[in-house]
Every structure is written in C-alpha cells, then in structure tokens.
Amino acid sequence: MGHNRTRQGDARAVAGSPYGRGTPYGTVSDRGWGAGVRSAVFCACALFGLVLLIDRADDTLTPARTGLWAGLSALLYLVLHPVRVTAGPGWLAVRGLGRRRHVCTCLLTAVRRSEGVAARLVLCDSLGNRVELDPQILVDNPLLLHRLDTGARTARQNGLLRTGCAELRRLATRADDATARAVFEASDLR
C-alpha cells in the first residue's frame, strides 16, 4: 500500500527528472470524461423517469417508493460514474468519486495488465503509490499516453522500471493504429 502524501510537484525533483517549470504542455485530461459523466447522468435519470412512469401507470406511486427509486437511480449513477485520468510532468492521477490516487511516472517500478472481467492497467511507483485504470483511456488519449511514456522512459533509464516495458509498447502501438485508422477514415482513404 504505502502513503499517498506526495505532491505532484515533487516528481520533478526526484530521480533526475527532465521536467521543469517551463514545460510547454500543462496538465492533460481524458477527453471522453465529460461524455461519460453525461451518459451516467442520462442513464440514472432515464431509469428514475421510467420507474416513476410505470409506478404511476399502476397507481402504486407513493412517496416511499419515489424515495426508493431515487436511491436506486443514485446508486446507478455512482456505479456508472467514470474515473477522471489526468497527467502532468512526472505524474499521473486517477480520480473517482471517493478518492484520488496518483503515481510519479518518473519513479515507476512496475506496469502490468490485470486480466479479469475488464482489463486494467496497474502502475506502481517506488514511493508505494499504485493506480489502476482502463488501458483504453490511454489509447483514446494520446497525450495522456505520451506523459506516461515519457515518465516511464526516465524510470527505465534510472533503472527503476524493470517490468512493463512491453505492455507500454503494446499500448503505444494500439494508440498509433487507432490514430492512423481515424486519419484514414477522415480522409476517405480506407
């Protein structure tokens, strides 16, 4: 486990990181996060409206049932709410509704893929921090992947990152393929 008290700016000062204050790019975020939040809100509101409509049609709508349906809809929103992935010079953060986790990318020690119902990318740094995220977020957001890759290269040069280089290369290849496919489709060169 480890502590989560390190600040994002501390990553610049450790391990001979090449990042500085004059970085041309600030913090980058998941471009699809807003659409994910809107989708979660829509699904929760649609469920609430639908069950109210059904209860009203059956003449079984009471204040207690309305509260029950509101609670169920809120629970659905909590389940569907997407995590927000952001990255800056030397760090990557994953923020959910309840907590925020981050790793110093220039201090990464392991990158691995966790297989299960949904594939997850697990990143661990030498400070004991650990984050899990959907690898598709990195494929869909090349700037996030670039920030992660830049920090991972520094960690590899410093001898910290020993496992996960192949996984990062696979992610970069997937992102390049997706970008090339999008360019070909946009220019009708399929």
Long-range contacts (C-beta under 8 A, 24 or more apart in sequence): 1-128, 1-130, 2-127, 2-128, 2-129, 2-130, 3-127, 3-128, 3-129, 4-101, 4-102, 4-129, 6-102, 6-104, 6-127, 6-129, 8-88, 8-90, 8-91, 8-93, 8-102, 10-104, 11-89, 11-90, 11-91, 11-104, 11-105, 11-106, 11-107, 11-151, 12-89, 12-90, 14-104, 14-106, 14-107, 15-106, 15-107, 15-154, 15-155, 15-158, 15-160, 16-154, 16-158, 17-89, 17-90, 17-106, 17-154, 18-154, 19-89, 19-90, 19-106, 20-89, 23-89, 25-143, 26-88, 27-86, 27-87, 27-88, 28-86, 28-87, 28-88, 28-141, 28-143, 28-144, 28-147, 29-84, 29-85, 29-86, 29-141, 29-144, 30-82, 30-84, 30-85, 30-86, 30-137, 30-140, 30-141, 30-144, 31-140, 31-141, 32-82, 32-137, 32-140, 32-141, 33-82, 33-84, 33-85, 36-81, 36-82, 37-81, 37-82, 39-80, 40-77, 40-80, 40-81, 40-82, 41-77, 43-76, 43-77, 43-80, 44-73, 44-74, 44-76, 44-77, 44-80, 45-73, 47-72, 47-73, 47-76, 48-72, 48-73, 83-133, 85-133, 85-137, 85-138, 85-141, 85-144, 86-144, 87-143, 87-144, 87-147, 87-148, 88-147, 89-147, 90-151, 91-151, 92-123, 92-131, 92-144, 92-147, 92-148, 92-151, 93-131, 94-131, 94-132, 94-133, 101-129, 101-130, 101-131, 102-129, 102-131, 103-129, 103-130, 103-131, 104-129, 104-151, 105-147, 105-148, 105-150, 105-151, 105-152, 105-154, 105-155, 106-151, 106-154, 106-155, 106-158, 107-155, 107-160, 108-151, 108-152, 108-155, 108-160, 108-161, 108-164, 109-155, 109-160, 109-161, 109-162, 109-163, 110-161, 110-162, 110-163, 110-164, 111-152, 111-161, 111-163, 111-164, 111-165, 111-167, 111-168, 112-163, 112-164, 112-167, 113-167, 121-167, 121-171, 123-148, 126-160, 135-171, 135-174, 138-171, 138-175, 139-171, 139-174, 139-175, 139-178, 140-178, 142-175, 142-179, 145-171, 145-172, 145-175
